[in-house]
Amino acid sequence: MKKTIGIIGGMGPLATADLFRKIVLLADVSSDQGHPRVLIDSNTEIPDRTAAILSGGENPIPALATSARTLERAGADVLMMPCNTAHYFYDGVKAATSLPILHMLQLTAEEIDRRGIKTVGLLATDGTINTGIYEKLFEEHGVKVIKPDAEHQKLVMGVIYDGVKAGNMDFDTVPFRALLDSMLEAGVESFVLGCTELPIAFQDYKLPYPVVDPTRVLAEAALKFAGVRVKE
């Protein structure tokens, strides 16, 4: 019996769709019936996680908890949040449900271990950067983290908010590419796409850089939990 996957989504909608797409594409199946059942609550009313962390914005835990309970009642066996910054509130969401919640950031650290990467470039929202949640995990795994300085971090936020979240396919990525090149020169082996809009940006804007994609890592873990083989 395959298990049912539940996605606490809407953070943002494209990131949610990207996770679902990867779950479908990575499933090593030969028919519709081989895929796992996936329940999605794309709740776009969940308050902005970065604003909650940095500037006293509305606490997203009540809305996240509501989505978790909704998916549990609907029959999900496991939950996940395709939003890196939302994992700052992971414990609060976990307390609201009896279901296991896959931890995307921990799974990403384990994937970096598996690949033998020792130096990563962390690309993420201001909120995720400010919490230090990735750095702490990577430190535990002996991985060095290189981040953009405060000025160049604005370029990362621009790609996320003015590019992907705004649906801007004509976004100018030249300054962002220069940042990535400089980080490679500083010793980065691979970039961690620590915001779920960034895998979309790297695909849509055709950014040819070595990456670790937490959304893909999460999709693979979800399939394994559901009892579905993952494509090599």
C-alpha positions, -999 to +999 in steps of 0.1 A: +000+000+000+015+033-010+013+061+015-003+095+009+019+127+006+006+160+020+021+193+009+017+224+031+019+248+001+013+283-012+048+295-001+047+304-030+024+287-054+051+282-081+073+266-055+045+243-045+039+234-082+076+227-086+076+202-058+046+184-071+061+183-106+093+168-093+074+142-073+057+132-105+088+133-127+110+115-103+086+086-097+099+054-114+065+041-125+049+028-156+013+040-151-009+066-134-017+041-107+020+037-098+022+073-086+015+081-050-016+100-039-006+137-033-028+161-013-019+198-017-031+227+004-018+258-015-026+283+012-014+316-001-027+333+030+001+320+051+019+352+063+054+360+049+080+340+068+108+364+063+088+394+075+078+374+106+115+367+114+130+400+106+104+427+112+078+415+136+054+404+109+024+381+116+033+347+130+028+321+103+025+291+127-013+293+131-019+292+094+008+265+089-008+244+117-042+248+101-029+235+068-012+206+086-044+196+103-064+200+071-041+176+053-041+151+082-079+150+082-079+145+044-058+114+048-021+124+045+004+100+060+034+124+058+037+162+055+063+186+040+067+223+035+082+235+002+096+267+019+131+268+034+123+298+056+092+281+070+115+255+087+124+281+113+088+274+125+091+236+121+087+227+158+055+248+161+040+231+131+051+196+142+033+202+176+000+207+157-001+173+140+005+137+148+020+131+114+057+131+106+070+162+087+100+157+064+127+183+073+139+197+039+170+214+054+182+183+073+176+162+042+197+187+021+226+185+046+225+147+043+225+150+005+256+172+006+273+146+028+264+119+002+279+140-026+311+147-006+308+185-010+329+204+015+322+241+005+288+254-005+274+288-015+242+295+004+215+313-016+184+320+005+160+347+017+171+373+043+149+354+068+167+321+063+201+337+063+193+356+095+182+325+114+215+307+107+195+275+104+214+262+074+248+272+087+242+254+120+232+222+101+262+224+078+286+231+106+274+198+122+282+181+089+316+197+085+306+218+055+320+253+050+294+279+040+301+310+018+273+336+017+268+368-002+277+400+017+248+423+027+250+443-005+250+413-028+223+396-007+200+422-023+206+405-057+194+372-043+163+387-029+157+405-062+157+372-081+133+356-056+108+385-052+112+407-083+119+377-106+101+345-097+074+356-072+065+385-096+063+362-126+089+384-144+104+363-172+125+393-184+143+398-151+179+410-156+201+382-142+235+397-153+244+411-118+232+379-102+254+358-125+284+380-116+278+372-080+276+335-086+309+336-106+326+355-078+314+329-052+328+301-074+361+319-075+360+321-037+359+283-035+322+273-037+318+238-051+280+239-054+252+263-046+225+254-021+192+268-035+179+276-001+147+292-012+121+272-031+118+299-058+155+296-067+153+262-085+126+278-107+149+308-112+178+286-122+157+268-147+137+297-162+167+320-164+190+292-176+216+296-150+243+269-157+258+265-122+264+234-100+235+232-074+220+212-046+182+216-050+164+211-017+131+208-035+143+178-055+158+163-023+124+167-006+106+152-036+129+121-035+124+117+002+086+120-002+086+093-028+107+069-007+084+075+023+054+068+001+069+035-010+075+045-047+108+039-064+129+070-074+144+073-108+182+072-109 
